[in-house]
Amino acid sequence: MIAHDNDSVRIPLPIPFGWFQVLYSHELAVGESKPLSYFNRELVAFRTESGVAKVVDAYCPHMGAHLGYGIHDNAGHGSSVVGESIVCPFHGWAFNGDGQCTDIPYAKNMPPKVQRGEQVLFTYPVREINNCIFVWYHPENIEPTFEPEVVPEASDDEWGDMKIFTWEIDTHMEEIGENAVDAAHFLYVHQTNDIPDVATLNFEEHIRHGVLKTRNPTPKGVIEGTIANRSIGVGQAVVRFSGICETILMGNLTPITREKSRAMYAFIQKKVDGKTPQGGVGDAIIANICQQMEEDKIIWDRKKYYEKPMLCDSDGPFAKFRKWYQQFMVA
């Protein structure tokens, strides 16, 4: 008899730890703050007057006001940023990016922790690379065990501006990541002419790397290409498409909650006559990848996670992927 458990959790997996993109650099101006919802937590990002991006817990340790929402001149925006600190809209307490209280404008005697310069507001390690702002999250607040990687093309003058697309997907990040080892779904979900060949698939510590060989029909015949995908932890991914038009995809995933993820895709292609390419085959490739995301999203938003799926001999190495992924999750 096949058992049915309609009351079970659809995806019984914890939020993974690692480096996760929370914003693009251009989304946070100097002196600006913004509320964020990630890791089933409320956060606030702010950029100090010296230009450094900081991310802290959203709630003021004084009386719990949300630091991501301003009033008066800042109504409709984040709280004010003065110098290197964000200022609480409730009572004017100020906090720097290290979580220290730097000012209580009406206090005659500072609280002991403030006097001693102790951290009173939880902060997150931040790395700003590849025109992105990454945050380190760990459910037990352990310090970073590895670093995100630089994508050289993101700051190379020979490559054009990023073309950005974002999706919110109702699933755990692992379900999205498994696409990287699932070559068969290309034929059935994306209606490719055949199933790509897996040329390389390596799992090494916090890095996963794979290469798919593709055959792309064009009016001039079939052009062979590759899809080289590299994951740094479970949050950062770099995919390099070659064949018809060389394309770089920074495909970063960030958990909003355990069963909701945000996919932030930034495409980069080489400049043509010194300008970011517009239209033509380059945009057609980007449109096709985005269409595939929309097709995948229909599946991801509704599928149930099976700890022991019933696999056949030609399915991808899901067991290897899950074993690698497991290192980033604390039960």
N, C-alpha and C positions, 0 to 999 in steps of 0.2 A: 504493500500500500504506500502511495506517495503522500507524505504529510504536508499539510498546509498550515502556516503560522501567520495569519493575517495581522496579528498584533505586534509582530516583531519589528525592531528597528530596521529600516531599509538598508542602512550602511553602518554597521556596528564597528566603526573605526575611530580612533582618537585623532585630534588635530596633530599633524606632524610638526616637527621643529626644523629650523633652518633659517636661511636668508630669504626674505620675501619682499618683492617690490610693493610699495604702498602708494607711490606717486611717481610721475615723471618730473624731472627737475624743473621744467618750465611751469609746472602747476603750482609752485610754491615760490612766490616772490620774496625779496628781502623785506622784512618787517611784517610778513603775513603769517597767519595761523589758519589751520583747517582741521575740522573734526574728521576722524577716521573710525571705521568699524571693521576690525579684523581680529582673528583669533578668538572670536566670541568675547571680545573686549572692546571698550570704548577708549580711543586714543586721541591725541592731538599732535599734529606736526606744526612746527613753526620754524621760520628762518630768521636767524638773528641779524642784527644790523651789520655784523661783520660778514654775513653771507653763509653761515654754517647752518645746515639743516639739522633739526633736533626732533625727536619723537618721545613723548612722555605719556603716562596714564592721564586720562582726561579729567579726573575728578580732583579738585583742590583738596589737599589734606586738612584744610582749616574747617570748612563746613560743607564740603561736597559739591560745590558748584562745578559745572562743566566748563573747562577752560577753552573749549573749541567754539563757543558761541558768545559773541560780543554784544554790547548794548550801546545806545547813544550813537556816536559817530561810527561805531563798528557793528551796528545792527545789520543783520543779514550776512555778516562775515564772522571770522574768528575773533577771539579776544585780541587786545592790543599787544604788540611786542615793543618793548622799550629796551634799547641796548641789546644785551644778550639774554634777556629774560622775557617770559610771557607773563602777563598781568591778569589776575583773576578779576572778572567783572563784578563779583559780589562784594568784596571788601578791599580790593587793591593789592592783595598779597602778590608778590612777584617770585618767579622760580626760574632758575637757569636750566640749561640742558643737562646738567649733572644732577638735577633734582634737589638742589639746595635752595632754600628760601633766601632771596637776596634783598627783600624789602617788605616791611609791614608799616605803611606810612603813618598810621595813627598809634602804633604801639610805643609805650614808654619803656617797657621791659620786654625784651624778646623771649619767646619760649626757649627752654633750655636747649633743645635740639637745634634750634636756629642759631642760638648763641655759639654753640659748638661747631657750627658749619656742617652738621650732619645732613645726609640725604633724607629728605622727607617726602619726596615724590618719586615714584618708580619711573625709571628711564629705560630706553631701549638702545642697544648699540645700533649705530647708523653708518652705512657706507653709501656715498654718493658717487656712482660710476655709471658709465654708459648712458649718461643723461637720465638716469633713474635714481630714485631714492629707495634703498633697501634697508630693511629692519631685521634684526635677529630676534626670533621668537623661540623660547623654550618654556614648556609648561612648568618646569622646576627652576626657571630663571638661571640656568647654567650659562656661563659665558661662552662665546663662539668657539666651536671646535674646528671650524674651517672658514675660508673666506670666499665671497663671490668672485667671479672671474671678470676681467676686463674683456670687452669685445672691441678689438682694434678699429673695426670699420665704423663704430659709433662716433668716433672722433677723428676720422680720416677725411681730409678735404676732398679726396677723390670720390667719396661716397656722398649721396644726397641726404636730404632731410628725412627723418623718420615719418612713415605713414602709419598712423595709430588706429587700432580697433580694440574694443573692449567688450567682453561678454560676462554676464553673471550666470553661472551654471549651477543648477540645483543638484549637486553631487559632491562627494568627497574627492579631494585632489588625486588620490590614488587611481580612481576610476578613469580620470582623464589621462593620467600618466601612462596607463596600460596600453593606450593606443600606440605607443612607441614600439611595442613588441608584437603588435597585432597586424601583421601584413595582410591577412585575409580580408579584413573589413574594408580595405580599399576597393575591392571588386564589388562588394555588395552594398555598402553604404554610399560610396562615392562614384560608383559605376565606371571605374577605370577599365581599360581594355584587358588587363590581366592583374595578377597578384605580383607586387614587386618582389625582387629577390633580396634576401637578407645577406649582405656581404660581410658585415662585421657587427658583432654585438659583444661589448665588454662591460663588466661590472667591477669597478675597482674603488674600494673605500667609498667616499662620498660622490664619486663620479660615475656616470653611466654614459657610454658612447656607442652609437650604432650607425651603420651605413646601409641604405637601401638602394638598389640599382633599379632604375626606372626606364621605361620605353615610352617616349612621348610622340604620338602621331602628329605630323604637321603637313601642310601642303607640299613641302619639299621632301617628304618621307619621314621615317621614324628616326628620332634623335634620342640617343641614349643619354641618360642623366643620372645624377645621384642625389640622395637626400641624406645628408650627414647631420645627425642630431646628437647633441651633447647636453646632459643634465648635470648641473652642479648643485648637489642636494636635490630636493624635490621642488624648490621654488623657482630656480633660474634654469632656463633652457635656451640654447642657441642652435638654430637649424640653418644649415647652409644648403641651398638648392643650386644645382648646376645643370647645365644642358642647354636649355633654350635661352634663359636670361639669368645671370648670376644674381641670386637674391639671398639676403640675410634676414632671418626672422629671430628677433628676441621674443620668445614666447614664454612669458613669466606667469606663474600661477601663485595666487595668494588665498589662503583660507579665510573666509568671512566668518563662517561658523563650521561646525563639523560636517554639515551636509550642504554647504553653499560655498562656492569658490568663485573668484574673479580671475579671468584670463585676460592678460594685457599683452597684446600683440603689436610689436613695432617692426615694420619692414624697412629695410635699407637696400637700395640699389645704386649702382655706380652712376655718377653724373654723366650727362650727355651734353657736350658743348658747355661744360662748366655749370650746368643746372640740374636740379632734381628732375628725373624723367617723369613726364606726365602722359598718360594714355599709352596706347600701343601695347606691345607684348608684355612689358613690365607690369602694367596695371592689370592686364588680363590674368597674369599669374597670381597676383595678389587677390584679385576677385575670386579666382578659383579656390584658393586656400581658405578665404573667408566663407565661401559657399560650403566647403567641406566642414568648417566649424559649425555652421548652422545645421548641417545634416547630423553631425555627431551630437550636437546639443539635444536634438530630439530623443536620441537614445539615452544619453547621460542623465537627462532630467527625470527619467522614469525607470531606469533599470535598477535591479536589486543586486546587491553584492553577495556573491556566493563564496564562502571560505574555501570550499572544495568544488570548483566547477567541473562539469563533466566534459573533459577535453578529448580531442582526437589527435592522431599522430601528426597532422599538418598544422595544428594550432601553434601559436608563438610560445616562447619560453616564459609563460606567465609565472611559473613557480620561481624561476631565477629572479624575475623582476620583483616579485613580492618579497622574496627573502632580502634583496637589496633594500627595498623600500622600508622594510620593517625596522631597520636600524634608526630611522628618523621618527619613530613613534614610541611614546612612553604610555604604557597602559594605565 
